[in-house]
Amino acid sequence: MDRLIYSALSGMRSSMEKQRVLASNMANAETIGFRAELMDARAVTVESRNGSLETRAMQSSAVRGADMSQGEMTLTGRSLDIAVDGEALIAVQAEDGSEAYTRRGDLTLTGTGLLVNGEGRPILGDQGPITVPPGGDMAIAPDGVVTVSNPAAPEAPPTEIGRIKLANPVGSQVTKGLDNLFRVEGGGVLPADLTATVKTGYLEQSNVKLTEVLVELVDQQRLFDMRTKLVATAKELDESGASLMRLS
């Protein structure tokens, strides 16, 4: 009887974890460049002491990765908005100073001229965070090169101040953290992709599909209810068995 309860409780925990991930995806359906989290459920068995018999079975559920498919590109017309073509990631500086990666390209300038995205993460270039000198007109080329021109001298060629690092994740194990940033699993940095390009005046939206998320949420709620009923059924069976033992 305890095996039934054990399996049902394991399934309930899995359903709760799945609902948490789905709720997080739904909450970020409007977040620029967000990548939907993917959850994986695996069977874990408990064997007897001599290893000859599987005595219990449970589910181990956890976020194993993210859906890296490209979200919809929307035209904003804003000169500091960029959307990455292809699979490349934008390199940013995380809170701990390490290099991390994102697809969020709604860029702004701070009061000190630091180039940051909508989450306030400094954008990294060849020589670290990109800082734009005051008083100039900034532009971002398709290859990620950031230039500044002098409004007082419109005929003078623009000055290159850095190039946004567009990192290539292909062939590397990349994991997504709770801060929605991607990092190389085990540490390290991704190589720059010199062939990657960006579209200026566009933003990539979240790739969360709300209809699919809603359907999955309903399915997980139903599964949770079914597993709850299994626990109640196990209790009834246990009480019936104890009653029969008393009669005998």
ROBA-395589 format. One record per residue (C-alpha): residue number from 0; x, y, z. Coordinates in Angstrom, 1 decimal, decimal comma. Layout:
BEGIN
> NUM;X;Y;Z
...
//
This chain:
BEGIN
> 0;0,0;0,0;0,0
> 1;2,8;2,4;0,8
> 2;4,2;1,9;-2,7
> 3;1,0;3,4;-4,1
> 4;1,2;6,4;-1,8
> 5;4,9;6,8;-2,5
> 6;4,3;6,9;-6,2
> 7;1,3;9,2;-6,0
> 8;3,2;11,7;-3,8
> 9;6,1;11,6;-6,1
> 10;3,8;12,4;-9,0
> 11;2,2;15,3;-7,0
> 12;5,6;16,8;-6,4
> 13;6,4;16,6;-10,1
> 14;3,0;18,2;-11,1
> 15;3,7;21,1;-8,6
> 16;7,1;21,7;-10,0
> 17;5,8;21,6;-13,6
> 18;3,1;24,1;-12,7
> 19;5,7;26,4;-11,2
> 20;7,8;26,3;-14,4
> 21;4,7;26,9;-16,5
> 22;3,6;29,8;-14,3
> 23;7,1;31,4;-14,7
> 24;6,9;31,0;-18,5
> 25;3,4;32,6;-18,5
> 26;4,6;35,5;-16,3
> 27;7,4;36,2;-18,8
> 28;5,3;35,9;-22,0
> 29;5,8;39,7;-22,6
> 30;9,5;39,8;-21,5
> 31;11,8;40,8;-24,3
> 32;14,0;38,0;-25,6
> 33;12,8;35,5;-22,9
> 34;13,4;31,8;-23,6
> 35;10,8;29,4;-22,2
> 36;12,1;26,9;-19,7
> 37;11,9;23,2;-20,4
> 38;11,3;20,6;-17,7
> 39;12,3;17,0;-17,8
> 40;10,8;14,2;-15,7
> 41;12,9;11,1;-15,1
> 42;12,1;7,8;-13,4
> 43;14,2;7,1;-10,3
> 44;13,9;3,7;-8,6
> 45;14,9;2,6;-5,2
> 46;16,4;-0,9;-5,1
> 47;16,6;-3,4;-2,3
> 48;19,9;-3,8;-0,4
> 49;21,2;-6,6;-2,6
> 50;20,1;-4,7;-5,7
> 51;18,0;-7,5;-7,0
> 52;14,6;-5,9;-6,7
> 53;13,2;-2,4;-7,4
> 54;11,2;-1,6;-4,3
> 55;10,1;1,9;-5,0
> 56;9,7;4,2;-8,0
> 57;9,5;8,0;-8,1
> 58;9,8;10,9;-10,5
> 59;12,7;13,4;-10,5
> 60;11,6;16,6;-12,2
> 61;13,8;19,6;-12,9
> 62;14,4;22,4;-15,4
> 63;16,9;20,9;-17,8
> 64;17,2;23,7;-20,4
> 65;15,4;26,3;-22,4
> 66;13,5;26,5;-25,7
> 67;16,1;28,3;-27,9
> 68;13,7;28,8;-30,9
> 69;13,6;32,4;-32,1
> 70;10,7;34,6;-30,9
> 71;8,8;37,0;-33,1
> 72;10,6;40,1;-34,4
> 73;8,7;43,3;-33,9
> 74;9,6;46,6;-35,5
> 75;10,1;49,4;-33,0
> 76;12,0;52,0;-35,1
> 77;14,1;52,8;-32,1
> 78;17,8;53,2;-32,9
> 79;19,0;51,4;-29,7
> 80;16,8;48,4;-30,1
> 81;18,5;45,3;-31,6
> 82;17,4;41,8;-32,4
> 83;19,9;39,1;-33,1
> 84;19,6;37,0;-36,3
> 85;20,2;33,3;-35,8
> 86;21,4;31,5;-32,7
> 87;24,0;34,0;-31,4
> 88;23,6;35,5;-27,9
> 89;24,4;39,0;-26,6
> 90;27,2;39,1;-24,0
> 91;26,4;41,0;-20,9
> 92;28,0;41,5;-17,5
> 93;26,2;39,6;-14,6
> 94;25,9;41,0;-11,1
> 95;29,0;39,1;-10,0
> 96;31,0;40,6;-12,8
> 97;31,2;37,4;-14,9
> 98;30,2;37,1;-18,5
> 99;26,7;35,9;-19,2
> 100;24,4;35,9;-22,2
> 101;21,0;37,0;-23,2
> 102;18,7;37,7;-26,2
> 103;17,3;40,8;-24,7
> 104;18,2;43,8;-26,9
> 105;16,3;46,8;-25,6
> 106;19,4;48,9;-25,0
> 107;19,7;52,3;-23,2
> 108;22,4;54,5;-22,0
> 109;22,9;55,3;-18,3
> 110;23,8;58,8;-17,0
> 111;27,5;57,8;-17,2
> 112;27,2;56,6;-20,8
> 113;27,2;52,9;-20,0
> 114;25,3;50,8;-22,6
> 115;22,9;48,5;-20,8
> 116;19,8;46,4;-21,7
> 117;16,3;46,5;-20,2
> 118;17,4;44,5;-17,2
> 119;20,2;46,9;-16,5
> 120;23,0;44,5;-17,6
> 121;26,0;46,2;-19,1
> 122;26,6;45,2;-22,7
> 123;30,1;43,7;-23,3
> 124;32,3;44,5;-26,2
> 125;35,9;43,6;-27,2
> 126;37,4;45,5;-24,2
> 127;34,6;44,9;-21,6
> 128;31,5;47,0;-20,9
> 129;30,8;49,5;-23,7
> 130;30,7;53,2;-22,6
> 131;29,5;55,9;-25,0
> 132;31,1;59,4;-24,7
> 133;28,5;62,2;-24,0
> 134;27,4;64,5;-26,7
> 135;27,6;62,1;-29,7
> 136;25,1;60,4;-31,9
> 137;25,3;56,7;-31,3
> 138;24,6;54,0;-34,0
> 139;24,8;50,2;-34,1
> 140;25,8;48,5;-37,3
> 141;24,5;45,1;-38,4
> 142;27,7;43,5;-37,3
> 143;27,4;44,9;-33,8
> 144;29,9;47,7;-34,2
> 145;29,0;50,8;-32,1
> 146;30,0;54,1;-33,5
> 147;29,5;57,7;-32,4
> 148;29,4;60,7;-34,7
> 149;29,8;64,4;-33,7
> 150;26,7;66,4;-34,4
> 151;28,8;69,5;-34,7
> 152;30,9;68,0;-37,5
> 153;28,4;66,0;-39,6
> 154;31,0;65,5;-42,4
> 155;33,5;63,8;-40,1
> 156;33,5;60,0;-40,2
> 157;31,9;58,3;-37,1
> 158;34,3;57,0;-34,4
> 159;34,2;53,3;-33,6
> 160;34,0;52,8;-29,8
> 161;33,5;49,0;-29,6
> 162;31,7;46,0;-31,0
> 163;28,9;44,2;-29,1
> 164;30,0;40,7;-28,5
> 165;27,7;38,2;-30,2
> 166;28,6;34,8;-28,8
> 167;28,2;31,5;-30,5
> 168;26,5;28,9;-28,3
> 169;26,7;26,0;-30,9
> 170;28,6;23,1;-29,5
> 171;28,8;24,4;-25,9
> 172;26,8;23,3;-22,9
> 173;24,8;26,4;-22,0
> 174;22,5;26,6;-18,9
> 175;19,9;29,1;-17,9
> 176;20,0;30,7;-14,4
> 177;17,3;32,1;-12,2
> 178;18,3;35,5;-13,4
> 179;17,2;34,5;-17,0
> 180;20,9;34,7;-18,1
> 181;22,7;32,0;-19,9
> 182;26,1;30,7;-18,8
> 183;28,6;28,1;-19,9
> 184;28,0;25,0;-17,8
> 185;31,1;24,5;-15,6
> 186;32,4;28,0;-16,2
> 187;34,2;29,7;-19,1
> 188;33,0;32,0;-21,9
> 189;31,6;31,5;-25,3
> 190;33,6;32,5;-28,4
> 191;32,6;35,5;-30,4
> 192;30,6;34,8;-33,6
> 193;32,1;37,3;-36,1
> 194;29,5;36,3;-38,7
> 195;26,5;37,0;-36,5
> 196;24,3;40,1;-37,3
> 197;21,7;42,2;-35,6
> 198;18,7;44,1;-36,9
> 199;18,5;47,6;-35,6
> 200;15,1;49,0;-34,7
> 201;13,7;45,6;-33,9
> 202;13,1;43,6;-30,7
> 203;12,8;39,9;-30,3
> 204;9,7;39,0;-28,2
> 205;9,4;36,1;-25,8
> 206;9,0;32,7;-27,5
> 207;6,4;31,5;-24,9
> 208;3,2;30,3;-26,6
> 209;0,4;31,3;-24,2
> 210;-2,1;28,9;-25,6
> 211;0,2;25,9;-25,2
> 212;1,1;27,0;-21,7
> 213;-2,6;27,3;-20,6
> 214;-3,3;23,8;-22,0
> 215;-0,4;22,3;-20,1
> 216;-1,4;24,1;-16,9
> 217;-4,9;22,5;-17,1
> 218;-3,3;19,1;-17,8
> 219;-1,0;19,3;-14,8
> 220;-3,8;20,4;-12,5
> 221;-5,9;17,4;-13,6
> 222;-2,9;15,1;-13,0
> 223;-2,4;16,6;-9,5
> 224;-6,1;16,0;-8,7
> 225;-5,9;12,4;-10,0
> 226;-2,8;11,7;-7,9
> 227;-4,5;13,3;-4,8
> 228;-7,4;10,9;-5,3
> 229;-4,9;8,0;-5,4
> 230;-3,7;8,9;-1,9
> 231;-7,3;9,0;-0,7
> 232;-8,0;5,6;-2,4
> 233;-4,9;4,1;-0,7
> 234;-6,2;5,3;2,7
> 235;-9,6;3,7;2,1
> 236;-8,0;0,4;1,0
> 237;-5,8;0,4;4,1
> 238;-8,7;1,1;6,4
> 239;-10,7;-1,7;4,7
> 240;-7,8;-4,1;5,1
> 241;-7,5;-3,2;8,7
> 242;-11,2;-3,8;9,3
> 243;-11,0;-7,2;7,7
> 244;-8,1;-8,1;9,9
> 245;-10,1;-7,2;13,0
> 246;-13,1;-9,3;11,9
> 247;-10,8;-12,3;11,4
//
